[in-house]
Amino acid sequence: MKQKIYFVDHFHTRKQAQSAIFRYIETYYNAVRPHSGIGWKAPNGLKKFYLFPIA
């Protein structure tokens, strides 16, 4: 994850760092990035599949 978040020199507060990490996880890691443990699907896409199955 360190390579994916573009760090400037440092964050001024812990809250800024937490916010940047949260945005990365929610907008890329869980939404776009495929995971091998769940059949190379993005977690958010798989979650939608199970919450709204095709009838």
N, CA, C and O atoms as CSV, one atom per row, in Angstrom:
chain,resi,resn,atom,element,x,y,z
A,1,MET,N,N,0.820,-1.178,0.000
A,1,MET,CA,C,0.000,0.000,0.000
A,1,MET,C,C,0.870,1.251,0.000
A,1,MET,O,O,0.453,2.285,-0.521
A,2,LYS,N,N,2.047,1.182,0.562
A,2,LYS,CA,C,2.924,2.352,0.600
A,2,LYS,C,C,3.259,2.837,-0.804
A,2,LYS,O,O,3.409,4.037,-1.034
A,3,GLN,N,N,3.377,1.899,-1.744
A,3,GLN,CA,C,3.733,2.284,-3.099
A,3,GLN,C,C,2.544,2.898,-3.838
A,3,GLN,O,O,2.745,3.628,-4.808
A,4,LYS,N,N,1.330,2.626,-3.412
A,4,LYS,CA,C,0.142,3.084,-4.121
A,4,LYS,C,C,-0.321,4.462,-3.672
A,4,LYS,O,O,-0.860,5.220,-4.479
A,5,ILE,N,N,-0.125,4.799,-2.423
A,5,ILE,CA,C,-0.515,6.120,-1.937
A,5,ILE,C,C,0.657,7.048,-2.187
A,5,ILE,O,O,1.791,6.760,-1.805
A,6,TYR,N,N,0.370,8.148,-2.824
A,6,TYR,CA,C,1.434,9.082,-3.146
A,6,TYR,C,C,1.698,9.987,-1.949
A,6,TYR,O,O,0.978,10.955,-1.704
A,7,PHE,N,N,2.734,9.649,-1.223
A,7,PHE,CA,C,3.087,10.429,-0.044
A,7,PHE,C,C,3.840,11.679,-0.471
A,7,PHE,O,O,4.717,11.618,-1.332
A,8,VAL,N,N,3.505,12.787,0.121
A,8,VAL,CA,C,4.320,13.973,-0.068
A,8,VAL,C,C,5.506,13.746,0.856
A,8,VAL,O,O,6.052,12.643,0.839
A,9,ASP,N,N,5.923,14.659,1.618
A,9,ASP,CA,C,6.996,14.383,2.563
A,9,ASP,C,C,6.462,13.661,3.791
A,9,ASP,O,O,7.044,12.680,4.254
A,10,HIS,N,N,5.350,14.160,4.308
A,10,HIS,CA,C,4.707,13.544,5.465
A,10,HIS,C,C,3.330,14.168,5.638
A,10,HIS,O,O,3.011,15.183,5.019
A,11,PHE,N,N,2.538,13.560,6.469
A,11,PHE,CA,C,1.243,14.138,6.803
A,11,PHE,C,C,1.426,15.002,8.035
A,11,PHE,O,O,2.229,14.685,8.912
A,12,HIS,N,N,0.693,16.077,8.098
A,12,HIS,CA,C,0.824,16.991,9.227
A,12,HIS,C,C,0.131,16.459,10.474
A,12,HIS,O,O,0.545,16.747,11.597
A,13,THR,N,N,-0.923,15.684,10.268
A,13,THR,CA,C,-1.634,15.131,11.418
A,13,THR,C,C,-1.953,13.665,11.165
A,13,THR,O,O,-1.939,13.194,10.028
A,14,ARG,N,N,-2.236,12.968,12.232
A,14,ARG,CA,C,-2.636,11.565,12.126
A,14,ARG,C,C,-3.953,11.468,11.352
A,14,ARG,O,O,-4.149,10.540,10.568
A,15,LYS,N,N,-4.845,12.421,11.573
A,15,LYS,CA,C,-6.143,12.436,10.896
A,15,LYS,C,C,-5.976,12.527,9.376
A,15,LYS,O,O,-6.713,11.869,8.641
A,16,GLN,N,N,-5.026,13.326,8.896
A,16,GLN,CA,C,-4.763,13.429,7.455
A,16,GLN,C,C,-4.284,12.089,6.900
A,16,GLN,O,O,-4.704,11.681,5.818
A,17,ALA,N,N,-3.422,11.416,7.624
A,17,ALA,CA,C,-2.921,10.111,7.183
A,17,ALA,C,C,-4.051,9.089,7.155
A,17,ALA,O,O,-4.181,8.333,6.192
A,18,GLN,N,N,-4.865,9.061,8.202
A,18,GLN,CA,C,-5.980,8.123,8.253
A,18,GLN,C,C,-6.965,8.382,7.118
A,18,GLN,O,O,-7.479,7.442,6.513
A,19,SER,N,N,-7.222,9.632,6.836
A,19,SER,CA,C,-8.145,9.995,5.769
A,19,SER,C,C,-7.620,9.547,4.403
A,19,SER,O,O,-8.383,9.029,3.587
A,20,ALA,N,N,-6.339,9.741,4.153
A,20,ALA,CA,C,-5.736,9.327,2.877
A,20,ALA,C,C,-5.786,7.812,2.718
A,20,ALA,O,O,-6.079,7.312,1.631
A,21,ILE,N,N,-5.507,7.086,3.779
A,21,ILE,CA,C,-5.541,5.619,3.726
A,21,ILE,C,C,-6.968,5.134,3.508
A,21,ILE,O,O,-7.198,4.228,2.707
A,22,PHE,N,N,-7.922,5.722,4.207
A,22,PHE,CA,C,-9.325,5.347,4.047
A,22,PHE,C,C,-9.786,5.568,2.606
A,22,PHE,O,O,-10.427,4.696,2.020
A,23,ARG,N,N,-9.462,6.731,2.033
A,23,ARG,CA,C,-9.849,7.025,0.644
A,23,ARG,C,C,-9.239,6.003,-0.311
A,23,ARG,O,O,-9.910,5.552,-1.240
A,24,TYR,N,N,-7.980,5.633,-0.095
A,24,TYR,CA,C,-7.324,4.643,-0.954
A,24,TYR,C,C,-8.052,3.301,-0.877
A,24,TYR,O,O,-8.328,2.681,-1.904
A,25,ILE,N,N,-8.356,2.864,0.324
A,25,ILE,CA,C,-9.011,1.565,0.499
A,25,ILE,C,C,-10.397,1.568,-0.130
A,25,ILE,O,O,-10.764,0.620,-0.824
A,26,GLU,N,N,-11.163,2.612,0.103
A,26,GLU,CA,C,-12.539,2.659,-0.402
A,26,GLU,C,C,-12.632,2.912,-1.902
A,26,GLU,O,O,-13.533,2.383,-2.553
A,27,THR,N,N,-11.729,3.702,-2.466
A,27,THR,CA,C,-11.847,4.039,-3.886
A,27,THR,C,C,-11.056,3.122,-4.806
A,27,THR,O,O,-11.378,3.030,-5.990
A,28,TYR,N,N,-10.043,2.449,-4.308
A,28,TYR,CA,C,-9.260,1.573,-5.179
A,28,TYR,C,C,-9.204,0.139,-4.663
A,28,TYR,O,O,-9.607,-0.790,-5.363
A,29,TYR,N,N,-8.710,-0.043,-3.455
A,29,TYR,CA,C,-8.421,-1.386,-2.959
A,29,TYR,C,C,-9.661,-2.272,-2.937
A,29,TYR,O,O,-9.592,-3.418,-3.380
A,30,ASN,N,N,-10.776,-1.786,-2.442
A,30,ASN,CA,C,-11.996,-2.590,-2.381
A,30,ASN,C,C,-12.882,-2.440,-3.605
A,30,ASN,O,O,-13.736,-3.293,-3.851
A,31,ALA,N,N,-12.704,-1.389,-4.368
A,31,ALA,CA,C,-13.602,-1.131,-5.495
A,31,ALA,C,C,-13.061,-1.637,-6.825
A,31,ALA,O,O,-13.841,-2.060,-7.678
A,32,VAL,N,N,-11.765,-1.605,-7.021
A,32,VAL,CA,C,-11.193,-1.887,-8.333
A,32,VAL,C,C,-10.241,-3.080,-8.311
A,32,VAL,O,O,-10.305,-3.937,-9.193
A,33,ARG,N,N,-9.377,-3.144,-7.331
A,33,ARG,CA,C,-8.303,-4.130,-7.297
A,33,ARG,C,C,-8.840,-5.552,-7.111
A,33,ARG,O,O,-9.535,-5.823,-6.131
A,34,PRO,N,N,-8.526,-6.467,-8.041
A,34,PRO,CA,C,-8.975,-7.851,-7.890
A,34,PRO,C,C,-8.180,-8.580,-6.801
A,34,PRO,O,O,-6.992,-8.323,-6.606
A,35,HIS,N,N,-8.850,-9.483,-6.105
A,35,HIS,CA,C,-8.228,-10.257,-5.033
A,35,HIS,C,C,-8.267,-11.739,-5.402
A,35,HIS,O,O,-9.311,-12.250,-5.808
A,36,SER,N,N,-7.149,-12.419,-5.264
A,36,SER,CA,C,-7.054,-13.823,-5.663
A,36,SER,C,C,-7.921,-14.737,-4.806
A,36,SER,O,O,-8.432,-15.737,-5.311
A,37,GLY,N,N,-8.101,-14.427,-3.540
A,37,GLY,CA,C,-8.862,-15.291,-2.633
A,37,GLY,C,C,-10.347,-15.355,-2.931
A,37,GLY,O,O,-11.035,-16.249,-2.437
A,38,ILE,N,N,-10.852,-14.436,-3.721
A,38,ILE,CA,C,-12.287,-14.424,-4.040
A,38,ILE,C,C,-12.509,-14.498,-5.551
A,38,ILE,O,O,-13.429,-13.887,-6.094
A,39,GLY,N,N,-11.650,-15.255,-6.204
A,39,GLY,CA,C,-11.827,-15.505,-7.638
A,39,GLY,C,C,-11.478,-14.341,-8.529
A,39,GLY,O,O,-12.109,-14.140,-9.567
A,40,TRP,N,N,-10.490,-13.575,-8.143
A,40,TRP,CA,C,-10.012,-12.427,-8.918
A,40,TRP,C,C,-11.114,-11.406,-9.190
A,40,TRP,O,O,-11.212,-10.851,-10.285
A,41,LYS,N,N,-11.935,-11.173,-8.174
A,41,LYS,CA,C,-12.968,-10.143,-8.258
A,41,LYS,C,C,-12.667,-9.057,-7.235
A,41,LYS,O,O,-11.964,-9.293,-6.253
A,42,ALA,N,N,-13.201,-7.873,-7.473
A,42,ALA,CA,C,-13.063,-6.790,-6.496
A,42,ALA,C,C,-14.060,-7.040,-5.365
A,42,ALA,O,O,-15.195,-7.435,-5.632
A,43,PRO,N,N,-13.666,-6.821,-4.117
A,43,PRO,CA,C,-14.565,-7.082,-2.990
A,43,PRO,C,C,-15.909,-6.366,-3.086
A,43,PRO,O,O,-16.938,-6.968,-2.780
A,44,ASN,N,N,-15.929,-5.118,-3.496
A,44,ASN,CA,C,-17.205,-4.399,-3.586
A,44,ASN,C,C,-18.122,-5.013,-4.634
A,44,ASN,O,O,-19.334,-5.080,-4.429
A,45,GLY,N,N,-17.572,-5.457,-5.740
A,45,GLY,CA,C,-18.379,-6.092,-6.774
A,45,GLY,C,C,-18.953,-7.414,-6.304
A,45,GLY,O,O,-20.098,-7.742,-6.616
A,46,LEU,N,N,-18.179,-8.166,-5.568
A,46,LEU,CA,C,-18.639,-9.446,-5.042
A,46,LEU,C,C,-19.719,-9.232,-3.991
A,46,LEU,O,O,-20.684,-9.994,-3.923
A,47,LYS,N,N,-19.560,-8.212,-3.186
A,47,LYS,CA,C,-20.552,-7.875,-2.159
A,47,LYS,C,C,-21.898,-7.571,-2.815
A,47,LYS,O,O,-22.935,-8.033,-2.339
A,48,LYS,N,N,-21.892,-6.801,-3.897
A,48,LYS,CA,C,-23.130,-6.472,-4.608
A,48,LYS,C,C,-23.765,-7.732,-5.199
A,48,LYS,O,O,-24.988,-7.863,-5.217
A,49,PHE,N,N,-22.940,-8.647,-5.677
A,49,PHE,CA,C,-23.426,-9.888,-6.267
A,49,PHE,C,C,-24.197,-10.708,-5.236
A,49,PHE,O,O,-25.248,-11.267,-5.548
A,50,TYR,N,N,-23.679,-10.780,-4.010
A,50,TYR,CA,C,-24.339,-11.564,-2.973
A,50,TYR,C,C,-25.517,-10.836,-2.335
A,50,TYR,O,O,-26.461,-11.484,-1.883
A,51,LEU,N,N,-25.485,-9.519,-2.289
A,51,LEU,CA,C,-26.600,-8.774,-1.707
A,51,LEU,C,C,-27.802,-8.717,-2.641
A,51,LEU,O,O,-28.944,-8.689,-2.184
A,52,PHE,N,N,-27.550,-8.700,-3.952
A,52,PHE,CA,C,-28.620,-8.591,-4.933
A,52,PHE,C,C,-28.498,-9.710,-5.964
A,52,PHE,O,O,-28.141,-9.453,-7.113
A,53,PRO,N,N,-28.792,-10.959,-5.562
A,53,PRO,CA,C,-28.653,-12.075,-6.512
A,53,PRO,C,C,-29.682,-11.983,-7.647
A,53,PRO,O,O,-30.756,-11.400,-7.494
A,54,ILE,N,N,-29.325,-12.562,-8.759
A,54,ILE,CA,C,-30.230,-12.595,-9.912
A,54,ILE,C,C,-31.332,-13.604,-9.611
A,54,ILE,O,O,-31.043,-14.725,-9.195
A,55,ALA,N,N,-32.570,-13.227,-9.812
A,55,ALA,CA,C,-33.713,-14.086,-9.467
A,55,ALA,C,C,-33.911,-15.189,-10.470
A,55,ALA,O,O,-34.828,-15.998,-10.327
